[in-house]
Structure formats: structure tokens, C-alpha cells
């Protein structure tokens, strides 16, 4: 592809700016470990929220979302619950406050607030660190595949997709190492603004070029409907026959059963809290528990522009790229839709901005992932076991080394990965199954101890790693209950076969975090010490707010899609639902947030 000089200038200018930011704030980031990894906990919640949303605005995820919207139509908006996207609502309503009240640096360090300092707690801390490093490596592999495939098409120099991925990851690593969390958040903010402009531009282009009649001519019956029966019953046979094979290979033909599994998995993963990644890091970086909740709430709103982009790309692909996809036969490649649209329908100037924006989207996810992974290596391995008395200079130097090592490992494994979809499925269903149960129990069952948590996480990780080897044909979504089951049994057995944790630690945790669940014996003793905290503990109110919050969150998906499709009647209905749910959440959630 030949890029205009203006477009090349925009791309190079963007890269120079982000590196300069890293250099300029290097001194501030080097003030200490809290400054480097959490920005000193003095950044506004709205900047952290936009940074978090920007980190979810990645190229690889966008390519996957374009694929599912193309193939499954409006019903495809439910498939991101695989991650699950509604975990942000659980965080917004109550979990972000619970996490932030711990006042620690990483998820592994948080373990000490729940299990104390014994051997079980130490094993738990190690297993969380291991899980964090594995999951961070997995997300880097996932990002590596997406960025390489996209830029090998849209950039003009003819390198392989692995070469492009290595080049772009190297540039991103420079400013992450130099500026730490400050650099990540500030560049994420710039990246979010760029992506918002690009998203609006793509939506406008699609709306100007495509009429409802043109869209209806290239989609099967039921594509525009959210309703579904036991089976998907969407037949692409007369349009792009190979898409039917794609649906079958995804395992989504029995759509009701798939959605039941997705919701079951999504609720459990969400109740477990955020995984030890950049999402948790943003929560821990907030100034207070209240601001952590507001930050998580902003994420769902800030992703509104992303769906403008996804819908614009999808509709342009449906109308103008369906012929090429049909000619591919069974080898059809949906990951070519996004680069095709950008290279053929985006004008000079906007194209450079679009490529810089998508580069920004990748860099935003990548920088957050690397920074959060390095935090675990430095704080929970180096500082705790290798050099407890390390001075500030040594800690910052080790942070640089840890970031580089994480990138090298991610790049090495990423070069051998083949499928974005399979990597995504393994990450969200395989590893998620191992993470879910011990992390649900840590919030809601007082008797879970450090040993139980360790064995639950260990069995979960091992099961997630072994399943693809022993059962290569099994869909990771269907493996989730088995992985989670093994983890649950290990958690309960490990707890009941060992001594209870220190009662003082449990009481301190319960009165500080204030979770709801099976805390009877600890609650009785805590109430004798101080009963003032108990009034805000309400499982019923929290869960009702979660239900309303999920509906509220989905309106920020539906409205941009319906707008670009020019389905204005349904868009108005979605806006009304958005307003009603917003009023409910203001009264029943926002006005009840304590500034503790």
C-alpha cells in the first residue's frame, strides 16, 4: 500500500510525541515504586477511566469484534460477554471499592490483607504472581498477532507481520520503560482522543456511503435482530456460504446454550473481581475507593466511540468486501476487513490519523499490560524475595529490566501463535475458569484460607494449561466448568483440611473491605468492636444495581450501532432506556457512594 506523505508524517509525528512524553516525565516516574507503577495515586479518576477504556480499545479486539458483528449481526453484541465486558459493572457497583480499600500496590500484595502473613498467605501471593505473569504473557501474544497482521497490510514497506509487530512493540516499550504509569495514562489520554476522532470519521463515512437498502441486500434474515431461539438459524448460504462453516467451527450454532454458558461464566468471573492486570492497576491507582468506583463506571461510557468504529468498519466490509470474502471460499479471512476498509475508503489525512489511531489503540493495551506485569515482578518477586532493602534507583532499574523481559517473552511466543480467536478463547475461558472460584470465595466465604486459595489457583492454572493438550478439540468455553470445578474442589478441600486463618486478620479485612456473603462468625465478632460499618453492606442493593447496570452498559453499545445503521426508531428506544437506567443508578448507586 502506498501512503501519502501527509499520512506518513502524521504517523511519525505521533510516534515522536509519545516517546517525548516518556522522556519528559521520566524524572517524576522515578520518584518511587508507587509513582512508577501507580502514578503516585494522585491522578484524577476520569483520566484513569479514559486510560482504562483506551487500553481496551485495541486492534486485535477490534478485529475480533468486527468479525462477530459481521457474522452474527446484532446478536454478536452479546458475545463480548465472553470477556466478560460486564465485569466493569460489578467493579463500578461494589468491587472497585472493595479492592481499593486494601491500599496496596498489586493484586499479589493484596493477598496479605486477606490471608495475613503465614505460609498459606505466602503461597497464595506466589500463585497470584504466577497467574499475573502467565495472563500478561498471553495478552501480549494476543496483541502481537493482531498488530502484526493489521500493519502488514496498511503500511507500505512490505515487511512480514511478525517484523511489524516487533518494530511497533519496541517503540512502545521505550516510553513505557521511561515514564511508567504516568507515561501510560498520559499517552492513553492522547490515544483515546485520536481514536474517538477516527471512530466518528469511520461512522460518518459508512453512513454517507451505505443506505439501509444496500445493507439489507448483503445480510441474511435475522441479522438486524437481537432475538434468537435455541438455534442461531442464520443462513449465509446464498450470500457467503463459508460463513456457515465459520459459525459451526465457532461452536455457536446452539446459540441459546452458548449464551447460557457465557452468562454463567461471565457472572462468576465478574464476581471474582478483576484479574491481576492493567484493570486492577487502575483501580489501585485511584485516589480513593469512591474514585475507583467512578473510574470503573466511566469505562463503559468511554467505549461508546469504539462501537461507532466497529459498526462503520463492519458495514463497509459487508457492502463492499463481501465479494472478496466469498471468493476466498473456506479460507475466508475476516481479519482483512479492517485494513481493506481503511485503505480503500478513508481519505488522505484521515487515513494517517486512522493508522496512527489504531497504532495508538495497540500501544494503549500493550503499555498497560507491560506496566502491570512488571509491577508483579518487581514488587512481588524482586523486592520481596531477592532484594528487600533495594533503594529507589535499584527498583527503577529492575522495573526497566522486568518490562523488557516481559516484552521479549511475549514476542517470542507471539511469533508462533496462529489464531487471534483461539488465543482470545483460551485467555477468557481457560485461564478465567482457573481464576474464578478461589477469587469468588476470597470475597464471600470467611473460611477460605491461604492454603485453599493457593490450591484452588494452582489446580485452575494447571487445568487451563493441560486442557488444550489433552483435549485439543474442546472449545475453551465448554472447558470452563471443568476447569472451574477442579479449582473449586481444590479451594474448599485445601481450606477445610488446614487450619483457619488468623482471626484478627479476618476481622480487620471484614471491617476494612466490608464484603457481603458468608461471614457470619467474623461478622458477629466484628460487630462487637464497631457496628458503624454494617449499614452499607447490602448484597441485594448491589446485585440489583448490577442488573440495571448491565442494561445501562448495553445501551452504550446499541445506540452507536443503531445510529450508523440509520435505525433511528430503535435508537430512540435505546436512548430512553439509557436515560431511565441512568436515573435509577444515580439514585441507588451514585448518591450512596461513601467517600471513605
Backbone torsions as a table, in degrees:
resi	resn	phi	psi	omega
1	UNK	NA	137.1	178.0
2	UNK	-98.7	118.9	178.3
3	UNK	-95.3	143.4	175.5
4	UNK	-69.2	153.3	-179.5
5	UNK	-58.3	-34.2	178.8
6	UNK	-63.1	-43.7	-179.5
7	UNK	-65.2	-42.6	178.9
8	UNK	-62.9	-40.5	178.7
9	UNK	-61.9	-40.8	178.6
10	UNK	-63.2	-43.9	-178.3
11	UNK	-64.7	-47.8	-179.5
12	UNK	-64.8	-41.4	178.7
13	UNK	-58.7	-41.2	179.1
14	UNK	-63.1	-45.6	-179.0
15	UNK	-61.5	-39.7	179.0
16	UNK	-63.8	-42.1	-178.0
17	UNK	-60.7	-46.2	-175.9
18	UNK	-68.7	-33.2	177.7
19	UNK	-70.1	-39.8	177.7
20	UNK	-61.2	-40.1	177.6
21	UNK	-58.5	-45.6	179.3
22	UNK	-59.8	-41.1	-180.0
23	UNK	-66.9	-43.7	-175.0
24	UNK	-66.2	-33.9	-176.4
25	UNK	-103.8	13.9	-179.6
26	UNK	-58.1	-43.0	-176.8
27	UNK	-63.3	-44.1	-179.2
28	UNK	-64.8	-40.5	-179.6
29	UNK	-66.6	-24.6	-175.6
30	UNK	-88.5	8.4	-178.1
31	UNK	-66.9	-23.4	-179.9
32	UNK	170.6	173.6	-175.4
33	UNK	-65.6	-35.4	177.7
34	UNK	-68.2	-38.7	177.4
35	UNK	-65.3	-42.2	-175.7
36	UNK	-68.2	-43.8	-173.3
37	UNK	-99.7	-20.4	-178.7
38	UNK	-128.0	12.2	178.6
39	UNK	60.4	27.8	178.0
40	UNK	70.4	7.8	-177.5
41	UNK	52.5	39.6	178.8
42	UNK	-129.4	15.0	178.8
43	UNK	-89.7	144.4	-178.9
44	UNK	-63.1	148.1	-177.3
45	UNK	-61.9	-33.0	-177.8
46	UNK	-71.2	-31.8	174.5
47	UNK	-68.3	-41.9	177.5
48	UNK	-63.4	-39.9	179.4
49	UNK	-64.6	-44.6	177.8
50	UNK	-65.3	-36.7	176.7
51	UNK	-63.6	-43.2	179.4
52	UNK	-63.6	-44.3	178.4
53	UNK	-63.2	-40.8	179.3
54	UNK	-62.5	-36.4	178.9
55	UNK	-66.7	-23.5	177.7
56	UNK	-90.0	-2.6	-175.2
57	UNK	-94.0	51.6	-170.1
58	UNK	-91.0	159.7	179.7
59	UNK	-64.0	-49.1	-175.0
60	UNK	-61.3	-45.2	178.2
61	UNK	-65.3	-37.3	178.7
62	UNK	-64.2	-41.9	177.6
63	UNK	-62.0	-38.8	179.2
64	UNK	-68.1	-41.4	-179.6
65	UNK	-67.0	-37.6	174.5
66	UNK	-60.9	-41.0	179.6
67	UNK	-62.4	-47.7	-175.9
68	UNK	-71.9	-32.0	176.3
69	UNK	-70.4	-38.6	176.4
70	UNK	-60.3	-48.9	-172.9
71	UNK	-78.5	-45.1	-170.2
72	UNK	-104.1	-4.0	179.3
73	UNK	64.7	-145.6	-175.2
74	UNK	-61.4	-29.8	178.2
75	UNK	-65.3	-22.5	178.2
76	UNK	-64.7	-18.4	178.1
77	UNK	-66.8	-18.1	179.6
78	UNK	-85.8	-21.4	-175.4
79	UNK	-67.6	-28.2	174.8
80	UNK	-61.9	-11.1	173.1
81	UNK	-61.9	-12.2	173.3
82	UNK	-57.0	-35.4	-173.9
83	UNK	-60.9	-49.9	1.5
84	UNK	-94.8	141.5	179.2
85	UNK	-65.0	-28.9	-178.0
86	UNK	-77.7	4.9	173.0
87	UNK	-63.4	-24.7	177.4
88	UNK	-64.4	-28.5	178.4
89	UNK	-73.0	-42.5	175.4
90	UNK	-59.4	-41.2	178.0
91	UNK	-64.9	-46.2	-179.1
92	UNK	-59.5	-45.6	-173.2
93	UNK	-72.3	-44.9	-177.0
94	UNK	-149.4	-30.9	-170.2
95	UNK	-72.0	-33.7	178.4
96	UNK	-61.0	-39.6	177.7
97	UNK	-65.5	-42.4	178.9
98	UNK	-59.5	-45.0	-177.5
99	UNK	-67.0	-46.4	-174.0
100	UNK	-67.1	-29.5	-179.7
101	UNK	-61.0	-18.2	-179.4
102	UNK	-70.9	-28.6	176.8
103	UNK	61.3	41.7	-179.5
104	UNK	-112.9	-177.6	-175.8
105	UNK	-97.2	-37.9	-178.1
106	UNK	-136.9	169.4	177.1
107	UNK	-64.8	-32.2	178.4
108	UNK	-69.2	-41.6	177.3
109	UNK	-63.7	-30.4	178.5
110	UNK	-58.5	-30.8	-178.0
111	UNK	-52.9	-36.3	-179.2
112	UNK	-62.3	-30.1	179.0
113	UNK	-72.4	-22.2	-177.2
114	UNK	-99.8	-38.3	-173.5
115	UNK	-115.9	-0.8	176.6
116	UNK	83.3	-141.7	-171.9
117	UNK	-127.2	9.8	-177.9
118	UNK	-75.5	-172.7	-177.9
119	UNK	-65.2	-39.3	178.3
120	UNK	-61.6	-41.0	178.6
121	UNK	-64.7	-39.4	-179.6
122	UNK	-65.8	-40.8	176.7
123	UNK	-64.2	-38.9	178.7
124	UNK	-63.3	-42.0	179.4
125	UNK	-62.5	-40.8	179.3
126	UNK	-65.9	-40.3	-176.8
127	UNK	-70.7	-34.0	175.7
128	UNK	-66.7	-40.3	177.6
129	UNK	-62.0	-43.5	177.7
130	UNK	-61.4	-45.2	179.2
131	UNK	-61.2	-42.5	-179.4
132	UNK	-61.1	-44.0	-178.0
133	UNK	-67.2	-40.9	178.2
134	UNK	-63.7	-45.7	-177.3
135	UNK	-68.5	-38.7	177.1
136	UNK	-62.5	-43.2	177.8
137	UNK	-61.6	-41.8	178.5
138	UNK	-60.7	-43.0	179.8
139	UNK	-69.0	-31.2	175.9
140	UNK	-68.9	-38.0	175.5
141	UNK	-60.9	-46.1	179.2
142	UNK	-59.4	-46.2	179.5
143	UNK	-66.0	-40.5	-179.4
144	UNK	-56.5	-46.0	-178.5
145	UNK	-63.7	-45.1	-176.7
146	UNK	-66.7	-47.7	-175.7
147	UNK	-67.4	-37.2	179.5
148	UNK	-65.8	-44.8	-178.4
149	UNK	-67.2	-36.5	-179.2
150	UNK	-70.5	-50.7	-173.2
151	UNK	-76.0	-18.6	174.0
152	UNK	-67.4	-19.7	178.6
153	UNK	-93.4	-42.5	-170.9
154	UNK	-90.6	-20.3	178.4
155	UNK	-91.9	151.3	-164.6
156	UNK	-90.8	0.8	-166.4
157	UNK	-95.6	-2.1	169.8
158	UNK	74.5	20.2	176.5
159	UNK	-77.0	164.3	174.8
160	UNK	-69.9	160.5	-178.7
161	UNK	-65.2	-29.2	175.8
162	UNK	-66.9	-39.0	179.6
163	UNK	-64.4	-45.1	177.6
164	UNK	-60.4	-42.9	-179.0
165	UNK	-61.5	-43.1	-179.4
166	UNK	-65.1	-41.9	-179.7
167	UNK	-61.7	-47.3	-175.6
168	UNK	-71.0	-38.5	177.2
169	UNK	-63.9	-34.6	-179.5
170	UNK	-65.2	-45.1	179.1
171	UNK	-62.2	-43.8	-178.5
172	UNK	-63.6	-38.7	-178.9
173	UNK	-60.6	-33.9	-177.8
174	UNK	-59.3	-51.4	-175.5
175	UNK	-77.4	-24.6	175.1
176	UNK	-66.0	-44.7	-178.9
177	UNK	-63.9	-43.0	-175.3
178	UNK	-69.7	-45.1	-169.6
179	UNK	-104.9	-7.5	-179.9
180	UNK	56.0	-144.3	-176.3
181	UNK	-64.7	-36.1	177.4
182	UNK	-58.2	-47.0	-179.6
183	UNK	-63.0	-42.4	-179.5
184	UNK	-59.8	-49.4	-175.1
185	UNK	-68.9	-43.6	-178.7
186	UNK	-66.2	-43.6	178.3
187	UNK	-70.1	-33.5	175.6
188	UNK	-60.6	-39.3	179.2
189	UNK	-62.8	-44.7	176.6
190	UNK	-62.4	-42.9	-179.6
191	UNK	-63.4	-37.6	178.9
192	UNK	-64.2	-43.4	179.7
193	UNK	-62.4	-42.6	178.4
194	UNK	-61.5	-46.3	-177.5
195	UNK	-66.2	-33.3	177.8
196	UNK	-64.4	-44.1	178.3
197	UNK	-63.0	-44.8	-179.9
198	UNK	-63.8	-40.6	-179.8
199	UNK	-61.9	-45.0	179.2
200	UNK	-63.3	-41.7	179.8
201	UNK	-61.5	-44.9	179.4
202	UNK	-65.2	-38.1	178.0
203	UNK	-64.5	-42.6	179.6
204	UNK	-64.2	-43.1	178.6
205	UNK	-59.7	-45.7	-179.9
206	UNK	-63.5	-42.8	-178.9
207	UNK	-66.3	-33.6	179.4
208	UNK	-75.5	-30.3	-173.8
209	UNK	-95.5	-18.9	-171.3
210	UNK	-123.2	128.8	174.8
211	UNK	-99.2	160.9	175.8
212	UNK	-55.2	-35.1	-179.7
213	UNK	-66.2	-41.2	178.2
214	UNK	-63.4	-40.0	178.8
215	UNK	-65.9	-46.2	-177.6
216	UNK	-61.2	-25.1	-178.4
217	UNK	-75.3	-15.5	-174.7
218	UNK	-119.6	9.8	179.5
219	UNK	-122.5	149.7	178.9
220	UNK	-79.0	167.5	177.5
221	UNK	-62.0	136.7	179.4
222	UNK	91.5	-4.4	-176.9
223	UNK	-64.9	-36.0	-176.7
224	UNK	-89.4	3.9	-176.4
225	UNK	-104.8	142.5	175.0
226	UNK	-83.8	-18.4	-176.2
227	UNK	-72.7	146.9	176.6
228	UNK	-152.4	155.7	176.7
229	UNK	-103.2	-160.1	179.6
230	UNK	-59.2	-41.6	175.9
231	UNK	-104.2	156.9	-178.8
232	UNK	-64.9	-42.8	178.4
233	UNK	52.7	47.8	173.7
234	UNK	-119.5	112.8	-172.4
235	UNK	-106.0	113.5	177.7
236	UNK	-93.5	7.7	-171.0
237	UNK	-55.0	-38.2	-178.1
238	UNK	-86.9	-4.2	-176.7
239	UNK	-114.3	-67.3	175.9
240	UNK	-134.9	87.8	-172.2
241	UNK	-52.1	-34.8	-175.7
242	UNK	-66.4	-18.5	179.0
243	UNK	-64.2	-32.9	176.4
244	UNK	-60.0	-36.9	176.6
245	UNK	-67.8	-35.0	176.8
246	UNK	-63.0	-43.7	178.9
247	UNK	-62.2	-42.4	179.8
248	UNK	-65.5	-41.4	-178.5
249	UNK	-70.1	-30.4	175.0
250	UNK	-67.8	-23.1	-178.1
251	UNK	81.4	23.1	-174.1
252	UNK	-106.3	13.2	-178.8
253	UNK	-62.4	-44.0	175.8
254	UNK	-83.2	77.8	-164.5
255	UNK	-67.6	-37.6	179.5
256	UNK	-63.1	-43.2	178.1
257	UNK	-63.5	-41.7	178.3
258	UNK	-60.6	-44.7	-179.2
259	UNK	-66.0	-36.0	175.8
260	UNK	-60.8	-43.3	178.7
261	UNK	-65.5	-41.9	-178.7
262	UNK	-64.4	-43.8	-179.8
263	UNK	-66.6	-44.1	177.8
264	UNK	-57.5	-50.1	179.5
265	UNK	-64.7	-42.2	-176.5
266	UNK	-63.8	-42.9	-179.9
267	UNK	-63.9	-44.9	-178.9
268	UNK	-65.0	-45.7	179.0
269	UNK	-63.3	-37.2	-179.8
270	UNK	-68.4	-41.7	178.9
271	UNK	-66.0	-23.2	178.8
272	UNK	-71.0	-19.3	-176.4
273	UNK	93.8	172.2	-177.5
274	UNK	-67.7	144.1	175.5
275	UNK	-66.4	161.5	-179.5
276	UNK	-73.0	74.9	-179.1
277	UNK	-139.1	-160.5	-176.3
278	UNK	-62.8	-26.0	179.0
279	UNK	-64.4	-46.9	177.2
280	UNK	-65.0	-35.3	-178.7
281	UNK	-62.7	-39.2	177.7
282	UNK	-64.6	-39.1	178.7
283	UNK	-62.6	-46.8	-178.5
284	UNK	-69.5	-21.6	-179.4
285	UNK	-84.1	-11.0	-178.8
286	UNK	-66.4	154.5	-177.9
287	UNK	-66.7	-33.4	-175.6
288	UNK	-152.5	166.0	175.3
289	UNK	-56.7	-38.1	179.2
290	UNK	-62.6	-45.6	179.9
291	UNK	-68.5	-30.4	175.7
292	UNK	-62.8	-41.4	178.0
293	UNK	-65.6	-43.9	179.3
294	UNK	-63.9	-39.4	178.0
295	UNK	-59.0	-46.6	-179.9
296	UNK	-65.1	-35.5	178.2
297	UNK	-66.4	-35.8	-178.7
298	UNK	-65.9	-28.4	-175.7
299	UNK	-57.0	-45.7	-178.2
300	UNK	-62.6	-38.0	179.4
301	UNK	-70.4	-42.2	-174.9
302	UNK	-69.4	-17.5	178.3
303	UNK	-83.5	-0.1	176.7
304	UNK	-50.6	-50.0	-178.6
305	UNK	-61.3	-29.9	-178.1
306	UNK	-59.9	-37.8	-178.9
307	UNK	-74.5	-22.7	169.9
308	UNK	-62.9	-45.2	179.3
309	UNK	-64.0	-48.9	-176.9
310	UNK	-59.8	-43.5	-179.0
311	UNK	-68.6	-42.0	177.5
312	UNK	-59.0	-47.9	178.4
313	UNK	-60.9	-43.3	-177.0
314	UNK	-65.6	-47.3	-177.2
315	UNK	-66.5	-41.3	176.2
316	UNK	-63.4	-38.1	176.5
317	UNK	-65.7	-43.0	179.1
318	UNK	-60.4	-46.9	-173.3
319	UNK	-77.6	-38.8	-170.6
320	UNK	-110.9	-11.5	-177.1
321	UNK	-116.3	-3.3	-177.6
322	UNK	-59.6	-37.3	179.7
323	UNK	-60.5	-46.0	179.0
324	UNK	-63.6	-40.1	178.0
325	UNK	-63.7	-41.4	179.3
326	UNK	-62.4	-38.9	-179.4
327	UNK	-69.3	-20.0	178.2
328	UNK	-71.2	-17.5	-177.8
329	UNK	64.5	-135.7	-177.4
330	UNK	-74.6	-9.9	-179.3
331	UNK	-95.1	22.1	-176.1
332	UNK	-60.6	143.1	-174.2
333	UNK	-127.4	100.5	-177.9
334	UNK	-69.5	-18.7	-178.9
335	UNK	-70.8	-6.4	177.3
336	UNK	-90.1	-7.4	-178.5
337	UNK	-62.6	-50.2	-174.6
338	UNK	-62.7	-50.8	177.7
339	UNK	-63.9	-33.1	178.2
340	UNK	-62.1	-47.3	-178.2
341	UNK	-62.8	-45.8	-176.6
342	UNK	-65.0	-40.0	-177.8
343	UNK	-76.0	-19.8	-175.0
344	UNK	-109.9	-21.4	-171.9
345	UNK	-126.9	2.3	-179.7
346	UNK	-107.3	127.0	-176.1
347	UNK	-73.7	166.1	177.8
348	UNK	-56.6	142.5	-177.5
349	UNK	91.0	-59.4	175.7
350	UNK	-67.3	-34.3	178.4
351	UNK	-63.6	-44.7	178.1
352	UNK	-61.3	-40.6	178.2
353	UNK	-65.7	-39.1	179.8
354	UNK	-64.7	-44.7	-179.8
355	UNK	-67.0	-42.1	176.1
356	UNK	-62.4	-38.4	179.6
357	UNK	-65.6	-42.6	179.2
358	UNK	-71.3	-33.1	172.1
359	UNK	-62.6	-41.8	177.3
360	UNK	-61.5	-40.2	-179.9
361	UNK	-61.1	-43.3	177.0
362	UNK	-63.8	-48.1	-175.2
363	UNK	-62.2	-34.3	-179.9
364	UNK	-64.0	-43.8	177.9
365	UNK	-68.7	-43.5	-176.9
366	UNK	-63.7	-48.3	-176.2
367	UNK	-63.7	-39.6	179.7
368	UNK	-65.3	-39.9	-179.0
369	UNK	-66.3	-45.4	-179.7
370	UNK	-64.0	-45.0	-178.2
371	UNK	-62.4	-41.3	-179.3
372	UNK	-69.9	-38.2	178.3
373	UNK	-65.4	-41.3	179.2
374	UNK	-63.7	-32.5	179.5
375	UNK	-59.3	-40.2	179.9
376	UNK	-68.8	-42.2	-179.3
377	UNK	-64.2	-43.9	-176.3
378	UNK	-74.1	-51.3	-172.8
379	UNK	-77.1	-37.8	-170.3
380	UNK	-104.1	-6.9	174.7
381	UNK	-120.7	-62.9	-175.6
382	UNK	-63.2	-54.7	-174.2
383	UNK	-71.6	-28.9	-175.7
384	UNK	-87.2	-38.9	-171.6
385	UNK	-113.6	-29.9	-173.1
386	UNK	-96.0	-48.5	-176.2
387	UNK	-141.8	75.1	-176.9
388	UNK	-60.5	-27.3	-177.1
389	UNK	-98.9	21.8	-176.7
390	UNK	-60.9	136.0	176.2
391	UNK	-80.0	174.2	-174.8
392	UNK	-60.0	-40.7	-179.3
393	UNK	-61.9	-42.0	179.6
394	UNK	-66.1	-39.0	-179.4
395	UNK	-65.3	-44.6	180.0
396	UNK	-65.5	-40.5	177.6
397	UNK	-61.3	-42.8	178.8
398	UNK	-65.8	-32.4	177.0
399	UNK	-62.3	-40.6	177.3
400	UNK	-61.8	-47.9	-177.6
401	UNK	-62.4	-44.6	-178.5
402	UNK	-61.2	-41.8	179.3
403	UNK	-61.2	-44.2	-179.2
404	UNK	-64.5	-42.7	-179.6
405	UNK	-62.2	-44.1	179.5
406	UNK	-59.4	-44.0	-179.8
407	UNK	-63.4	-45.3	-179.0
408	UNK	-60.2	-44.6	179.3
409	UNK	-63.5	-44.9	179.4
410	UNK	-61.2	-43.0	179.6
411	UNK	-65.1	-42.7	-178.0
412	UNK	-60.9	-49.0	179.0
413	UNK	-71.7	-34.4	-179.4
414	UNK	-62.5	-31.8	-179.1
415	UNK	-66.1	-20.3	-178.5
416	UNK	-103.2	-5.8	179.0
417	UNK	-78.1	155.3	-174.6
418	UNK	-122.9	-33.9	-170.7
419	UNK	-125.8	123.0	175.8
420	UNK	-61.6	-44.6	-176.6
421	UNK	-61.8	-43.9	-178.0
422	UNK	-67.5	-36.8	178.1
423	UNK	-64.9	-45.0	-179.8
424	UNK	-60.5	-45.1	-179.3
425	UNK	-61.7	-42.6	-179.3
426	UNK	-64.8	-41.7	-179.1
427	UNK	-63.4	-48.6	-171.6
428	UNK	-83.8	-27.8	-178.0
429	UNK	-102.3	-43.5	-179.0
430	UNK	-69.8	-65.1	179.4
431	UNK	-63.6	-35.4	178.6
432	UNK	-61.1	-35.8	178.3
433	UNK	-65.2	-35.3	178.5
434	UNK	-75.3	-24.8	-176.9
435	UNK	-85.6	-30.4	-165.3
436	UNK	-60.3	-61.4	-166.3
437	UNK	-67.4	-48.0	178.6
438	UNK	-61.4	-29.4	-178.6
439	UNK	-84.0	-22.2	168.2
440	UNK	-70.4	-45.8	-177.3
441	UNK	-64.6	-32.0	-177.4
442	UNK	-64.5	-28.6	177.5
443	UNK	-84.6	-35.8	-162.9
444	UNK	-115.5	-1.0	-179.0
445	UNK	-135.5	114.7	-175.4
446	UNK	-64.1	-27.8	-173.0
447	UNK	-79.4	-14.0	174.9
448	UNK	-61.8	125.3	178.8
449	UNK	-113.3	-177.9	-176.8
450	UNK	-60.8	-39.8	179.0
451	UNK	-64.6	-44.0	179.4
452	UNK	-61.0	-41.9	179.1
453	UNK	-64.3	-44.1	-179.7
454	UNK	-59.9	-51.0	-177.2
455	UNK	-66.3	-35.5	177.5
456	UNK	-63.3	-46.5	178.7
457	UNK	-66.3	-41.3	-179.0
458	UNK	-62.8	-49.2	179.1
459	UNK	-61.9	-36.3	179.0
460	UNK	-65.7	-46.2	-179.5
461	UNK	-64.2	-46.3	-179.3
462	UNK	-62.7	-43.3	179.0
463	UNK	-62.1	-40.6	-180.0
464	UNK	-66.0	-35.3	179.8
465	UNK	-78.2	-31.5	-175.7
466	UNK	-84.2	-33.0	-176.0
467	UNK	-52.7	-48.9	-179.2
468	UNK	-63.5	-24.2	179.3
469	UNK	-80.9	-46.5	-177.9
470	UNK	-76.3	-34.1	-178.0
471	UNK	-128.4	71.1	-173.3
472	UNK	-62.6	-23.1	-178.6
473	UNK	-90.1	-5.1	-176.0
474	UNK	-79.4	131.7	175.8
475	UNK	-66.8	132.3	-178.9
476	UNK	-56.6	-31.1	178.7
477	UNK	-63.2	-40.5	-179.9
478	UNK	-76.5	-20.2	176.9
479	UNK	-79.0	-18.2	-175.5
480	UNK	-52.9	-49.7	-177.6
481	UNK	-61.3	-35.2	-178.9
482	UNK	-70.4	-43.4	178.4
483	UNK	-63.6	-45.2	179.7
484	UNK	-64.2	-38.5	179.8
485	UNK	-62.7	-45.5	178.9
486	UNK	-61.3	-40.9	179.5
487	UNK	-65.9	-40.1	-179.3
488	UNK	-65.1	-46.0	179.7
489	UNK	-60.1	-44.1	-179.5
490	UNK	-64.7	-38.1	179.9
491	UNK	-64.2	-48.6	-177.2
492	UNK	-68.1	-46.6	-179.3
493	UNK	-63.5	-44.3	-179.9
494	UNK	-60.9	-33.1	179.7
495	UNK	-75.8	-47.4	-174.7
496	UNK	-72.2	-23.7	-179.7
497	UNK	-89.5	0.9	178.4
498	UNK	-128.7	170.8	-176.7
499	UNK	-67.8	153.6	174.4
500	UNK	-65.6	155.0	175.4
501	UNK	-71.9	163.6	179.3
502	UNK	-55.0	126.7	-175.1
503	UNK	-65.0	-35.4	178.8
504	UNK	-63.6	-38.1	177.8
505	UNK	-64.3	-43.2	-179.4
506	UNK	-64.4	-42.5	179.5
507	UNK	-65.1	-42.0	179.3
508	UNK	-63.0	-42.8	178.7
509	UNK	-62.9	-45.9	-176.4
510	UNK	-65.1	-41.2	-178.3
511	UNK	-77.3	-23.7	178.6
512	UNK	-83.7	-50.3	-175.6
513	UNK	-82.4	-36.6	178.1
514	UNK	62.5	53.6	178.0
515	UNK	-80.9	164.0	172.1
516	UNK	-109.8	161.1	-178.3
517	UNK	138.6	-149.2	-175.2
518	UNK	-91.3	78.5	-177.3
519	UNK	-121.5	19.8	-172.6
520	UNK	-43.4	-60.6	-176.7
521	UNK	-61.5	-38.3	-179.6
522	UNK	-73.5	-37.6	179.8
523	UNK	-61.4	-43.8	-179.0
524	UNK	-59.0	-43.6	-178.7
525	UNK	-72.5	-36.4	179.6
526	UNK	-66.9	-37.0	-178.7
527	UNK	-65.5	-29.2	178.0
528	UNK	-69.1	-28.2	179.8
529	UNK	-82.7	-46.9	-178.0
530	UNK	-160.6	114.3	-178.4
531	UNK	-94.7	0.1	-172.6
532	UNK	-69.2	-26.2	-176.3
533	UNK	-76.9	-18.6	-167.2
534	UNK	-69.5	-23.3	-173.0
535	UNK	-64.7	-26.3	-177.0
536	UNK	-90.4	-5.3	-179.4
537	UNK	-82.0	109.6	-176.8
538	UNK	-147.7	98.6	178.5
539	UNK	-63.6	-40.8	-178.0
540	UNK	-60.7	-47.5	179.8
541	UNK	-64.7	-43.1	-179.6
542	UNK	-61.5	-45.8	-176.7
543	UNK	-69.8	-34.9	174.8
544	UNK	-64.2	-43.2	178.0
545	UNK	-63.6	-35.5	176.6
546	UNK	-62.4	-46.3	-179.6
547	UNK	-59.9	-49.1	178.6
548	UNK	-64.6	-37.0	-179.5
549	UNK	-64.3	-36.9	178.5
550	UNK	-65.1	-42.4	176.1
551	UNK	-61.9	-44.8	178.1
552	UNK	-58.4	-46.7	-179.1
553	UNK	-60.2	-40.7	-177.1
554	UNK	-68.0	-24.7	177.6
555	UNK	-66.2	-27.9	177.0
556	UNK	-77.4	-6.9	170.6
557	UNK	-94.9	-46.6	-175.0
558	UNK	-67.4	-43.4	-174.0
559	UNK	-59.4	-50.5	179.6
560	UNK	-63.7	-36.6	178.7
561	UNK	-64.3	-47.9	-179.0
562	UNK	-65.0	-33.7	177.7
563	UNK	-63.1	-50.1	-178.0
564	UNK	-66.9	-33.4	177.1
565	UNK	-75.6	-8.8	-177.4
566	UNK	63.6	31.5	175.7
567	UNK	-95.1	73.9	-167.5
568	UNK	-70.5	-31.4	179.6
569	UNK	-62.6	-48.7	180.0
570	UNK	-70.8	-29.6	177.4
571	UNK	-64.1	-41.8	178.4
572	UNK	-62.9	-40.0	177.4
573	UNK	-62.3	-43.5	179.3
574	UNK	-63.1	-37.6	178.7
575	UNK	-66.2	-39.6	177.4
576	UNK	-61.5	-44.3	177.4
577	UNK	-61.8	-39.9	178.2
578	UNK	-59.4	-44.3	-178.7
579	UNK	-66.6	-45.2	-178.0
580	UNK	-63.2	-46.9	-179.3
581	UNK	-67.6	-32.3	177.5
582	UNK	-64.9	-42.2	178.5
583	UNK	-63.5	-42.9	179.6
584	UNK	-60.6	-47.2	-177.7
585	UNK	-67.7	-32.9	176.7
586	UNK	-61.3	-43.7	-177.9
587	UNK	-74.8	-41.9	-169.8
588	UNK	-99.3	-8.1	179.0
589	UNK	-127.3	-62.3	-173.3
590	UNK	-59.1	-46.1	-176.8
591	UNK	-72.1	-10.3	179.3
592	UNK	-101.2	-0.5	-179.6
593	UNK	-68.9	123.4	177.0
594	UNK	-88.5	140.8	179.1
595	UNK	-89.5	59.9	-176.3
596	UNK	-85.4	NA	NA
